[in-house]
């Protein structure tokens, strides 16, 4: 099943203390959401599979630790 999740849940899965870190990664092109909810402050939307794959990829883990 490929659930859609928002920025806050995606950040929690990735072990981030703040969802603003994930939003920053989207802005710099480190991760691409599947969409964004309406409005200026609308949450980014990701698939659970996408975020879990990102979390489980050892090559990305090392690179991501330098960004946070």
C-alpha positions as CSV (number, residue, x, y, z in Angstrom):
1,X,0.0,0.0,0.0
2,X,1.4,3.4,-0.9
3,X,-0.1,5.9,1.5
4,X,0.2,9.6,1.1
5,X,1.7,11.4,4.1
6,X,2.4,15.0,4.9
7,X,5.6,16.8,5.8
8,X,5.3,16.2,9.6
9,X,4.8,12.5,9.3
10,X,7.6,12.2,6.7
11,X,9.9,14.1,8.9
12,X,9.0,11.8,11.8
13,X,9.8,8.6,9.7
14,X,13.1,10.1,8.7
15,X,14.0,10.8,12.4
16,X,14.0,14.6,12.1
17,X,13.3,16.8,15.1
18,X,11.5,19.4,13.0
19,X,9.5,19.2,9.8
20,X,11.1,22.5,8.7
21,X,14.3,20.5,7.9
22,X,12.4,18.3,5.4
23,X,10.8,21.5,3.9
24,X,14.3,22.9,3.4
25,X,15.4,19.7,1.7
26,X,12.5,20.1,-0.7
27,X,13.5,23.7,-1.4
28,X,17.1,22.7,-2.2
29,X,16.1,19.7,-4.3
30,X,17.4,17.0,-2.0
31,X,14.0,15.2,-2.0
32,X,10.9,15.7,-4.3
33,X,7.4,15.6,-3.0
34,X,4.5,14.1,-5.0
35,X,2.5,17.3,-4.4
36,X,1.7,20.1,-2.1
37,X,-1.5,21.0,-0.3
38,X,-3.1,24.4,-1.3
39,X,-2.1,27.6,0.3
40,X,1.1,29.4,1.1
41,X,1.7,27.2,4.1
42,X,0.3,24.0,2.6
43,X,2.1,20.8,3.6
44,X,4.2,18.9,1.1
45,X,2.8,15.4,0.3
46,X,5.0,12.3,-0.1
47,X,4.4,8.6,-0.5
48,X,5.2,6.5,2.5
49,X,7.1,4.1,0.3
50,X,9.3,7.0,-1.0
51,X,10.1,8.3,2.5
52,X,10.8,4.8,3.8
53,X,13.1,4.0,0.8
54,X,14.9,7.3,1.5
55,X,15.3,6.4,5.1
56,X,16.6,2.9,4.4
57,X,19.2,3.8,1.8
58,X,22.6,3.8,3.5
59,X,24.2,6.0,0.8
60,X,21.6,8.8,1.4
61,X,21.8,8.5,5.2
62,X,25.5,9.6,5.2
63,X,24.8,12.5,2.8
64,X,21.8,13.6,4.7
65,X,23.5,13.8,8.1
66,X,25.8,16.5,6.7
67,X,22.8,18.6,5.7
68,X,20.8,18.5,8.9
